[in-house]
Amino acid sequence: MLLEGKKNMDKIRNVVRNIRAVQTQITTDRIQKETTLREIAPIAILIYSLLAIGASVILFYGTLTALGKKKAEQQLLEKNNSLKEEIKLRYFTQSLLSNILNYSLSGIMAFKSIRENNKIVDFEWILANQESAKLTGRDESELIGQRLLEKMPGNKEDLFDEYVRVVDTGEPLILDKLYKGENLNKWFHLEAVKLEDGFVVTFSDITDRKLKDKELQQINEDLRRSNEDLEQFAYVASHDLQEPLRKIRAFGDLLEVNLKIWMERIPT
């Protein structure tokens, strides 16, 4: 009995000892965990804080990106609308200028200078309206990109030098010119102005007006000669009539004297 009781007591002591060991281990583990947590907590907090800041930055950047994208889209839309308006305005302006050029009653041509050693040696067509082609007997497609003196060498006589003066000095040119080159033989009224390193010339056919002016001048000349002839005739007639009048006057004076003498001799 005693031996059995002792064995039981030893078992109980072992159990208690094991329980205390387990409790001690649990306490040690708890302390170790708390120590580890205390060591890890600042790092974890820092990491969590950094993650939170990063998330905030990403959210903020995303918001800014979205706003920037929206603003960019709005600006792009505004620029697109502005570009459309500008294209529409340019198209309208181009159409207007094209109509003005093509329906103008005057010929309009534009040239750029061809230079060698900074000296103008020729001009190249960059524009020619329908009326200018009609007046010169040339098609527009034949002129654009061609040289003036090669296509219309009649300009070399004196007009070319005038055009060079317009480009070099900037002074406009206005004159009436009888153009005999290329079998045209027409009178043109020309007005040329400088355009960058070239010039624009407008011209119209005034041949009929010049012919009428010439006819009028001839009529005026004929009238002047007729008036001179009439004046000469009047002078001659006046001179020829003066002598008979003088004789009549002298005869009248003689009659008057004789009449006075005869009256004195009559007895009263």
C-alpha positions as CSV (number, residue, x, y, z in Angstrom):
1,M,0.0,0.0,0.0
2,L,2.7,2.4,0.9
3,L,4.7,1.5,-2.1
4,E,1.7,2.0,-4.3
5,G,0.9,5.3,-2.7
6,K,4.4,6.5,-3.2
7,K,4.3,5.6,-6.8
8,N,1.1,7.5,-7.2
9,M,2.6,10.5,-5.5
10,D,5.6,10.3,-7.8
11,K,3.3,10.2,-10.8
12,I,1.4,13.2,-9.4
13,R,4.7,15.1,-8.9
14,N,5.8,14.2,-12.4
15,V,2.5,15.5,-13.8
16,V,2.8,18.7,-11.7
17,R,6.4,19.0,-12.8
18,N,5.3,18.6,-16.5
19,I,2.4,21.0,-16.0
20,R,4.9,23.6,-14.5
21,A,7.3,23.0,-17.3
22,V,4.6,23.5,-19.9
23,Q,3.4,26.6,-18.1
24,T,7.0,27.8,-17.9
25,Q,7.4,27.1,-21.7
26,I,4.1,28.8,-22.4
27,T,5.2,31.8,-20.4
28,T,8.6,31.9,-22.0
29,D,7.0,31.6,-25.5
30,R,4.6,34.4,-24.6
31,I,7.4,36.6,-23.4
32,Q,9.4,35.8,-26.5
33,K,6.4,36.6,-28.7
34,E,5.7,39.8,-27.0
35,T,9.4,40.8,-27.3
36,T,9.3,39.9,-31.0
37,L,6.1,41.8,-31.4
38,R,7.6,44.8,-29.7
39,E,10.6,44.6,-32.0
40,I,8.5,44.0,-35.1
41,A,5.7,46.5,-34.3
42,P,7.6,49.7,-35.3
43,I,8.8,48.1,-38.5
44,A,5.3,46.8,-39.2
45,I,3.8,50.2,-38.4
46,L,6.4,51.8,-40.7
47,I,5.7,49.4,-43.4
48,Y,2.0,49.8,-43.0
49,S,2.5,53.6,-43.0
50,L,4.6,53.4,-46.1
51,L,2.0,51.2,-47.8
52,A,-0.7,53.7,-46.7
53,I,1.3,56.6,-48.0
54,G,2.1,54.7,-51.2
55,A,-1.5,53.9,-51.7
56,S,-2.4,57.5,-51.1
57,V,0.3,58.7,-53.6
58,I,-1.0,56.2,-56.1
59,L,-4.6,57.3,-55.5
60,F,-3.5,61.0,-55.7
61,Y,-1.5,60.3,-58.9
62,G,-4.3,58.4,-60.4
63,T,-6.7,61.3,-59.5
64,L,-4.3,63.8,-61.1
65,T,-3.8,61.6,-64.1
66,A,-7.5,61.3,-64.5
67,L,-7.9,65.0,-64.1
68,G,-5.0,65.7,-66.4
69,K,-6.3,63.2,-69.0
70,K,-9.7,64.8,-68.8
71,K,-8.1,68.3,-69.1
72,A,-6.0,67.1,-72.0
73,E,-9.0,65.6,-73.7
74,Q,-10.8,68.9,-73.2
75,Q,-7.9,70.8,-74.6
76,L,-7.6,68.4,-77.5
77,L,-11.3,68.8,-78.2
78,E,-10.9,72.6,-78.1
79,K,-7.9,72.5,-80.3
80,N,-9.7,70.1,-82.7
81,N,-12.7,72.5,-82.9
82,S,-10.3,75.4,-83.3
83,L,-8.5,73.6,-86.1
84,K,-11.8,72.8,-87.8
85,E,-12.8,76.5,-87.6
86,E,-9.4,77.5,-89.0
87,I,-9.7,74.9,-91.8
88,K,-13.2,76.2,-92.6
89,L,-12.0,79.8,-92.6
90,R,-9.0,79.0,-94.8
91,Y,-11.2,77.0,-97.2
92,F,-13.7,80.0,-97.3
93,T,-10.8,82.4,-97.9
94,Q,-9.3,80.2,-100.6
95,S,-12.6,79.8,-102.3
96,L,-13.2,83.6,-102.1
97,L,-9.8,84.4,-103.5
98,S,-10.2,81.7,-106.2
99,N,-13.6,83.3,-107.2
100,I,-12.1,86.8,-107.2
101,L,-9.2,85.7,-109.4
102,N,-11.3,83.6,-111.8
103,Y,-14.1,86.1,-112.2
104,S,-12.0,89.2,-112.3
105,L,-12.3,91.3,-115.5
106,S,-8.6,92.0,-115.3
107,G,-5.7,89.6,-115.9
108,I,-3.8,88.8,-112.7
109,M,-0.4,87.2,-112.7
110,A,2.2,86.7,-109.9
111,F,5.9,86.0,-110.3
112,K,8.9,85.1,-108.2
113,S,12.4,86.3,-109.1
114,I,15.0,84.1,-110.7
115,R,18.4,85.4,-109.6
116,E,22.0,84.7,-110.5
117,N,24.6,86.2,-108.4
118,N,21.8,88.1,-106.6
119,K,20.8,89.7,-109.9
120,I,17.3,89.2,-111.4
121,V,17.7,87.4,-114.7
122,D,14.1,86.3,-115.2
123,F,10.7,85.7,-113.4
124,E,8.8,82.5,-112.8
125,W,5.0,82.3,-112.9
126,I,3.4,81.3,-109.6
127,L,-0.2,82.4,-110.4
128,A,-2.3,83.2,-113.5
129,N,-6.0,83.7,-113.5
130,Q,-8.4,82.7,-116.3
131,E,-8.6,86.3,-117.7
132,S,-4.8,86.7,-117.9
133,A,-4.6,83.4,-119.9
134,K,-7.4,84.7,-122.1
135,L,-5.7,88.1,-122.7
136,T,-2.3,86.6,-123.5
137,G,-3.6,83.6,-125.5
138,R,-2.0,81.2,-123.1
139,D,-3.4,78.4,-121.0
140,E,-2.9,78.6,-117.2
141,S,-1.3,75.2,-117.1
142,E,1.3,76.4,-119.8
143,L,2.4,79.3,-117.6
144,I,2.7,78.1,-114.0
145,G,6.3,77.2,-113.2
146,Q,7.5,78.6,-116.5
147,R,9.9,81.6,-117.1
148,L,8.5,84.9,-118.3
149,L,11.2,85.7,-120.9
150,E,11.0,82.1,-122.3
151,K,7.2,82.1,-122.8
152,M,6.7,85.8,-123.6
153,P,10.1,87.2,-124.8
154,G,8.2,90.4,-125.9
155,N,8.5,91.6,-122.3
156,K,12.3,91.9,-122.6
157,E,12.0,95.1,-124.7
158,D,11.3,97.3,-121.7
159,L,8.7,95.8,-119.4
160,F,11.2,93.4,-117.9
161,D,13.4,96.3,-116.7
162,E,10.3,98.0,-115.2
163,Y,9.4,94.8,-113.3
164,V,13.0,94.5,-112.0
165,R,12.7,98.0,-110.7
166,V,9.5,97.2,-108.9
167,V,11.1,94.3,-107.1
168,D,14.3,96.1,-106.3
169,T,12.8,99.4,-105.2
170,G,9.3,98.4,-104.0
171,E,7.8,101.3,-106.1
172,P,4.6,100.4,-108.0
173,L,4.4,100.5,-111.8
174,I,1.4,102.1,-113.5
175,L,1.4,102.6,-117.3
176,D,-0.3,102.0,-120.7
177,K,1.8,99.8,-122.9
178,L,1.4,98.7,-126.6
179,Y,2.6,95.1,-126.5
180,K,3.6,93.7,-129.9
181,G,5.3,90.5,-128.8
182,E,3.9,87.0,-129.6
183,N,1.7,88.5,-132.3
184,L,-0.6,90.2,-129.7
185,N,-0.3,93.8,-130.9
186,K,-2.6,95.1,-128.1
187,W,-2.7,98.0,-125.7
188,F,-2.6,97.0,-122.0
189,H,-3.1,99.0,-118.9
190,L,-0.6,97.6,-116.4
191,E,-0.3,97.9,-112.6
192,A,2.5,96.0,-110.9
193,V,3.4,95.9,-107.2
194,K,6.1,94.1,-105.2
195,L,5.3,90.8,-103.6
196,E,8.2,89.4,-101.4
197,D,11.0,88.7,-103.9
198,G,8.7,89.0,-106.9
199,F,5.7,91.0,-108.1
200,V,2.0,90.9,-108.9
201,V,0.7,92.5,-112.1
202,T,-2.9,93.3,-113.1
203,F,-3.6,94.2,-116.6
204,S,-6.6,94.8,-119.0
205,D,-7.0,95.2,-122.7
206,I,-7.5,98.8,-123.6
207,T,-7.0,98.5,-127.3
208,D,-10.5,99.6,-128.2
209,R,-10.2,102.6,-125.9
210,K,-6.8,103.5,-127.4
211,L,-8.2,103.2,-131.0
212,K,-11.2,105.5,-130.0
213,D,-8.8,107.9,-128.4
214,K,-6.7,107.9,-131.6
215,E,-9.9,108.6,-133.6
216,L,-10.9,111.4,-131.3
217,Q,-7.4,112.8,-131.5
218,Q,-7.7,112.7,-135.3
219,I,-11.1,114.4,-135.2
220,N,-9.7,117.1,-132.9
221,E,-6.7,117.5,-135.2
222,D,-9.1,117.8,-138.2
223,L,-11.2,120.4,-136.3
224,R,-8.0,122.3,-135.4
225,R,-6.9,122.4,-139.0
226,S,-10.4,123.4,-140.1
227,N,-10.5,126.2,-137.6
228,E,-7.1,127.4,-138.8
229,D,-8.4,127.3,-142.4
230,L,-11.5,129.3,-141.4
231,E,-9.3,131.8,-139.5
232,Q,-7.1,132.2,-142.5
233,F,-10.1,132.6,-144.8
234,A,-11.6,135.2,-142.5
235,Y,-8.3,137.1,-142.4
236,V,-8.0,137.0,-146.2
237,A,-11.7,137.9,-146.7
238,S,-11.4,140.8,-144.2
239,H,-8.3,142.0,-146.0
240,D,-9.9,141.8,-149.4
241,L,-13.0,143.7,-148.2
242,Q,-11.1,146.5,-146.5
243,E,-10.0,148.2,-149.8
244,P,-13.5,148.5,-151.3
245,L,-14.7,149.9,-148.0
246,R,-12.0,152.4,-147.9
247,K,-12.9,153.5,-151.5
248,I,-16.6,153.8,-150.6
249,R,-15.7,155.8,-147.5
250,A,-13.5,158.1,-149.5
251,F,-16.2,158.5,-152.2
252,G,-18.7,159.3,-149.5
253,D,-16.4,161.9,-147.9
254,L,-16.0,163.5,-151.3
255,L,-19.7,163.6,-151.9
256,E,-20.1,165.2,-148.5
257,V,-17.6,167.9,-149.3
258,N,-19.1,168.7,-152.7
259,L,-22.5,168.8,-151.2
260,K,-21.4,171.4,-148.7
261,I,-19.8,173.5,-151.4
262,W,-22.9,173.3,-153.6
263,M,-25.1,174.2,-150.6
264,E,-23.0,177.3,-149.9
265,R,-23.3,178.5,-153.5
266,I,-27.1,178.4,-153.5
267,P,-28.4,182.0,-153.0
268,T,-30.5,182.5,-149.9
